[in-house]
Amino acid sequence: MNKDGLFLNIIKSLKNSGSKYVIYIRNQEYTVTEAINRQIYHYRYRIVQILFLSKLLQNDNWQPL
């Protein structure tokens, strides 16, 4: 494996033909690009939830970055 890692190697291999692959998530059809975007937005949503709960638990001790 080269220095890019597994994820980037997969993305590079799909670069030219990724739009023809179909992925099913919860019985919904997605292209590779749509599936990746969906997952990134899901991670973002969860991170915001964790930050919100952390802020609630810390009350006055919360220190923004």
C-alpha positions as CSV (number, residue, x, y, z in Angstrom):
1,M,0.0,0.0,0.0
2,N,1.3,3.4,-0.8
3,K,1.4,6.4,1.6
4,D,-2.1,7.6,0.7
5,G,-3.8,4.9,2.7
6,L,-6.7,2.6,2.0
7,F,-9.5,5.3,1.7
8,L,-7.6,7.4,-0.8
9,N,-6.6,4.4,-2.8
10,I,-10.2,3.3,-3.1
11,I,-11.3,6.9,-4.1
12,K,-8.6,7.1,-6.7
13,S,-9.6,3.7,-8.2
14,L,-13.2,4.9,-8.5
15,K,-12.2,8.3,-9.9
16,N,-12.9,7.4,-13.6
17,S,-15.7,4.9,-13.1
18,G,-17.3,5.8,-9.7
19,S,-20.4,7.3,-11.2
20,K,-21.5,4.0,-12.6
21,Y,-21.4,2.2,-9.3
22,V,-24.6,2.2,-7.2
23,I,-24.6,1.8,-3.4
24,Y,-27.8,1.0,-1.4
25,I,-28.1,2.5,2.0
26,R,-31.4,1.7,3.8
27,N,-32.9,0.6,0.5
28,Q,-32.1,4.0,-1.2
29,E,-29.9,4.1,-4.3
30,Y,-26.8,6.4,-4.2
31,T,-23.8,6.9,-6.5
32,V,-20.4,6.6,-4.8
33,T,-20.1,10.3,-4.6
34,E,-23.5,10.7,-3.0
35,A,-22.8,8.0,-0.5
36,I,-19.5,9.6,0.5
37,N,-21.2,13.0,0.9
38,R,-24.0,11.4,2.9
39,Q,-21.5,9.9,5.3
40,I,-19.5,13.1,5.7
41,Y,-22.7,15.0,6.6
42,H,-23.6,12.3,9.0
43,Y,-20.2,12.6,10.8
44,R,-20.6,16.4,10.9
45,Y,-24.1,16.1,12.5
46,R,-22.8,13.7,15.2
47,I,-19.8,15.9,16.0
48,V,-22.1,18.9,16.5
49,Q,-24.3,16.8,18.8
50,I,-21.2,15.8,20.9
51,L,-20.1,19.4,21.1
52,F,-23.5,20.6,22.1
53,L,-23.9,18.0,24.8
54,S,-20.3,18.7,26.1
55,K,-21.2,22.4,26.3
56,L,-24.4,21.6,28.3
57,L,-22.5,19.4,30.7
58,Q,-19.7,21.9,31.3
59,N,-22.0,24.9,31.9
60,D,-19.8,27.8,33.0
61,N,-16.6,25.8,32.6
62,W,-17.0,25.6,28.8
63,Q,-13.9,27.0,27.0
64,P,-14.4,27.6,23.3
65,L,-11.4,26.6,21.1
